[in-house]
Amino acid sequence: MNFWSRLFGSAKPDEGSSAAPTASSVSADWKRADCGFCGQRRIEWDQSAPYPYTVWKCSCGAIGSGAWLPDLDEVGDQLLVILGINTRVSEPCVPTDEPAISMQRYDVNKVEHDMAEILKRYGHEFRITPGNNHNERLFWARRIMKGVTDHERTA
C-alpha cells in the first residue's frame, strides 16, 4: 500500500465497508449501476471511456455517470461532453489575493436544475438516482424519442 492510500484511504466510496448500501442504484464495487431510465440491473461500467468519472451505457440508450456531491458539477460537464453539447454546468473559478489559490462557487441544486434545462433544450431526458450513500448521486441522460417506449428501445 502506498503512502497516499494509507494517508487518505480508499478513493472509492465505502470500499471495504461491511455496511450494505441502502436504496442504491450502484453496486458497492462502483463498477455496476442500475439504469435510471429502464431499470436494467447491474450495467457494467464502460472501461474504454476516457473520462475521470465512471460512465455506464445502457442498451436503452441512456448514459450515466456519478460521484460525490461536491463533484457533480464535473460529472454534469462530463456528460455534456459525451453527448456533444458544448456548454457547462460548473461555475468558473474566481481568483483570490493568493495567486496559487482560486475559489469555485458550488450549488448542487443549481447544477441539477441546469442539467435538466440544458438536456431538455437539446432533446434529452434527465434523471437523478442515488449512489452508494446519501452523499452520492448518479446523473442519467438519453435522447428523447417521441412515441418509443422503454420496452421498444431495448428490444
BELBELLIN-V297673 format. One record per pair of residues at least 12 apart in sequence whose C-alpha atoms are under 6 Angstrom apart, sorted by the first residue. I is the first residue (numbers start at 1). J is the second residue. Records with the same first field share a line. If there is no record, write none. Layout:
I = J ; J
This chain:
21 = 132
24 = 130 ; 131 ; 132
25 = 130 ; 131
26 = 131 ; 132
31 = 45
32 = 44 ; 45
36 = 140
38 = 150
59 = 154
60 = 153 ; 154
61 = 142
62 = 141 ; 142
63 = 140 ; 141
64 = 139 ; 140
65 = 138 ; 139
66 = 137 ; 138 ; 139
67 = 136 ; 137
68 = 135 ; 136
69 = 135 ; 136
73 = 89 ; 90 ; 111
89 = 111
123 = 143 ; 144
124 = 142 ; 143 ; 144
125 = 141 ; 142 ; 144
126 = 140 ; 141
127 = 140
